Amino acid sequence: MLILVSACDAITDPTDPTATTTQAPDTTQAPDTTQAPDTTQAPETTEPGTEEGESTTPWWLLILIGIAFLVLIIAFVSRGSKKKVVIAPPPVSWKDSARSGYADARWLYDAMSEDLGIWRGNATFDSTSEVGATAATALADAWRQLDTRIGSASDHLYALEAASPDQRTAEAANATVRSMRAVRTAVDSRAEARMNYRTVQESSSSDPLALQDAREREVRSARLLAESRSAFGSALTHLSTVL
């Protein structure tokens, strides 16, 4: 009986506002959870070579390396372009050789006169140490150019002979070279004869016969030079017809 009364006393009026009941825990509220760490943030790493106490490559050194590389590229390109723009000269035609050879040979015909031979002999006798290098005369200048002009004329005329379009042109070139060299030899003979005459003439022990012989030698050398120049003139006339 006592247990039943105690149980009834424990039950309160549900309408009693002061009555308190034990409220059940709210099952709709999620329990607090531990937030997962943010996996999007990469862990801090230390790059090799950038740790404290280690120096990095200077920026100006990188610029110098770039400039040096650029200069090397430009040098190779320039050298290649120079090789490409080299243009070979056009081949010389036989007519060009004929004109050049004729011009040099004509100058030699006018220069290799008897006056040149006499001047050369006198100059050699008067100053054997300078070998006829008398200053400020047209004959001295012509003598200095003689060998160079003969070499140039020979080169052009030999080229003409090699590239001539016909036999007639080749023969004209060859005849001009031969006659030109014959005149050169005759000029030397005339100069030698003149020097010999001057030597005999100035000798105190010379006799009339030696002087006469020296004079005749001069005459023969002058005649030979005249004949050689005549043949040279004919060869030049023939050569001019093929120009």
C-alpha positions in Angstrom: 0.0 0.0 0.0 2.7 2.4 0.9 4.5 1.7 -2.4 1.3 2.5 -4.4 0.8 5.8 -2.5 4.3 6.8 -3.2 3.9 6.1 -6.8 0.8 8.1 -7.0 2.5 11.0 -5.2 5.2 10.9 -7.8 2.8 11.4 -10.7 1.9 15.0 -11.0 -0.9 16.7 -12.8 0.0 17.1 -16.5 -1.7 20.4 -16.5 0.3 21.8 -13.7 2.5 24.4 -15.2 5.0 24.1 -12.5 5.4 20.5 -13.1 8.8 19.6 -14.4 9.7 16.6 -16.5 12.9 15.2 -17.7 13.2 16.2 -21.3 14.8 13.7 -23.7 17.8 14.8 -25.5 17.4 16.4 -28.9 18.4 13.7 -31.4 18.2 16.0 -34.4 21.3 18.0 -33.4 24.5 16.5 -34.8 27.2 16.0 -32.4 30.2 18.3 -32.6 32.8 16.7 -34.9 36.5 17.5 -35.2 37.0 19.5 -38.5 39.3 17.8 -41.0 42.5 19.6 -41.9 42.4 21.7 -45.1 44.0 19.4 -47.7 44.1 22.1 -50.4 46.9 24.0 -48.8 50.2 22.6 -49.9 52.7 22.1 -47.2 55.5 24.6 -47.1 58.6 23.3 -48.8 62.0 24.6 -49.0 63.5 24.8 -52.6 67.0 23.5 -52.9 69.5 26.2 -53.3 67.2 28.9 -51.8 67.8 28.1 -48.1 69.0 30.8 -45.9 72.7 31.3 -46.2 72.9 30.1 -49.8 73.4 32.8 -52.7 71.4 32.7 -55.9 72.7 33.4 -59.5 72.9 37.2 -60.1 70.5 38.6 -62.6 73.1 40.5 -64.4 75.1 37.3 -65.1 72.1 35.8 -66.8 71.8 38.9 -69.0 75.5 38.7 -70.0 75.1 35.0 -71.0 72.1 35.9 -73.1 73.9 38.7 -74.9 76.9 36.5 -75.6 74.7 33.8 -77.0 72.9 36.4 -79.2 76.3 37.7 -80.5 77.4 34.2 -81.5 74.2 33.6 -83.4 74.5 36.9 -85.3 78.2 36.1 -86.1 77.3 32.7 -87.6 74.4 34.2 -89.6 76.5 37.0 -90.9 79.3 34.7 -92.0 76.9 32.4 -93.7 75.2 35.4 -95.5 78.6 36.7 -96.7 79.4 33.4 -98.3 76.1 33.4 -100.1 76.4 36.9 -101.6 79.8 36.3 -103.2 79.3 36.7 -106.9 81.8 35.2 -109.3 83.1 37.7 -111.9 81.8 37.1 -115.4 84.2 35.3 -117.7 86.4 37.5 -119.9 85.5 37.2 -123.6 88.0 37.0 -126.4 87.1 40.4 -127.5 88.0 41.9 -124.1 91.4 40.2 -124.3 91.9 41.5 -127.8 91.1 45.1 -126.8 93.3 45.1 -123.7 96.2 43.4 -125.5 96.0 45.8 -128.4 96.0 48.8 -126.0 99.1 47.7 -124.2 100.9 46.7 -127.4 100.1 50.0 -129.0 101.6 51.9 -126.1 104.8 49.7 -126.4 105.1 50.4 -130.1 105.2 54.2 -129.4 107.5 53.8 -126.4 110.1 51.4 -127.8 111.7 53.9 -130.2 115.3 54.5 -131.2 115.2 57.6 -128.9 114.6 55.2 -125.9 117.5 53.0 -126.9 119.9 55.9 -127.2 118.7 57.4 -123.9 119.1 54.1 -122.2 122.7 53.7 -123.5 123.7 57.2 -122.5 122.1 57.0 -119.1 123.8 53.7 -118.4 127.2 55.0 -119.4 126.8 58.3 -117.4 125.6 56.6 -114.2 126.3 52.9 -114.1 125.3 52.8 -110.4 121.8 54.1 -111.1 121.4 52.2 -114.4 119.8 55.0 -116.4 117.4 56.3 -113.7 117.6 59.9 -115.0 115.0 61.8 -113.1 112.0 63.6 -114.5 112.1 62.6 -118.1 109.4 60.9 -120.2 111.9 58.4 -121.5 112.9 57.3 -118.0 109.2 56.9 -117.1 108.6 54.8 -120.2 111.6 52.6 -119.4 110.3 52.0 -115.9 107.0 50.8 -117.3 108.4 48.7 -120.1 108.6 45.3 -118.5 105.2 45.7 -116.7 103.5 46.7 -120.0 105.1 43.8 -121.9 103.9 41.3 -119.3 100.3 42.7 -119.4 100.2 42.7 -123.2 101.5 39.2 -123.4 98.9 37.9 -120.9 96.0 39.4 -122.8 97.3 38.3 -126.2 97.9 34.7 -125.0 94.4 34.7 -123.6 93.1 35.9 -126.9 95.0 33.1 -128.7 93.6 30.5 -126.4 90.0 31.7 -126.7 90.1 32.9 -130.3 87.0 32.1 -132.4 89.1 31.3 -135.5 92.6 30.5 -136.7 93.1 33.9 -138.1 92.6 35.6 -134.8 94.9 33.2 -133.0 97.7 33.8 -135.5 97.3 37.6 -135.2 97.6 37.4 -131.4 100.7 35.1 -131.6 102.4 37.3 -134.3 101.8 40.4 -132.2 103.5 38.8 -129.1 106.5 37.6 -131.2 107.1 41.0 -132.9 106.6 42.9 -129.6 109.3 40.8 -127.9 111.6 41.2 -130.9 111.4 45.0 -130.6 112.2 44.8 -126.9 115.4 42.9 -127.7 116.3 45.4 -130.4 115.9 48.3 -128.0 118.3 46.6 -125.6 120.8 46.0 -128.5 120.5 49.7 -129.5 121.1 50.8 -125.9 124.2 48.5 -125.6 125.6 49.7 -128.9 125.3 53.3 -127.8 126.9 52.7 -124.4 129.8 50.8 -126.2 130.4 53.7 -128.5 130.5 56.2 -125.6 133.0 53.9 -123.8 135.3 53.6 -126.8 135.0 57.3 -127.5 136.0 58.3 -124.0 138.9 55.9 -123.8 142.3 57.6 -124.1 143.8 54.6 -125.7 141.2 54.0 -128.3 142.3 53.9 -131.9 140.3 55.1 -134.9 139.6 51.5 -136.0 137.9 50.7 -132.7 135.9 53.9 -132.8 134.8 53.1 -136.4 133.8 49.6 -135.4 131.7 50.9 -132.5 130.1 53.4 -134.8 129.1 50.7 -137.3 127.7 48.6 -134.4 125.4 51.5 -133.6 124.2 51.7 -137.2 123.4 48.0 -137.3 121.5 48.2 -134.0 119.5 51.2 -135.2 118.7 49.3 -138.5 117.6 46.2 -136.6 115.4 48.3 -134.3 113.7 50.0 -137.3 113.0 46.7 -139.0 111.6 45.2 -135.8 109.3 48.2 -135.2 108.1 47.9 -138.8 107.1 44.3 -138.3 105.5 45.1 -135.0 103.4 47.9 -136.6 102.2 45.4 -139.3 101.2 42.9 -136.6 99.3 45.6 -134.7 97.4 46.6 -137.9 96.5 42.9 -138.5 95.4 42.6 -134.9 93.2 45.7 -135.1 91.0 44.0 -137.8 89.8 41.4 -135.3 88.6 43.9 -132.7 
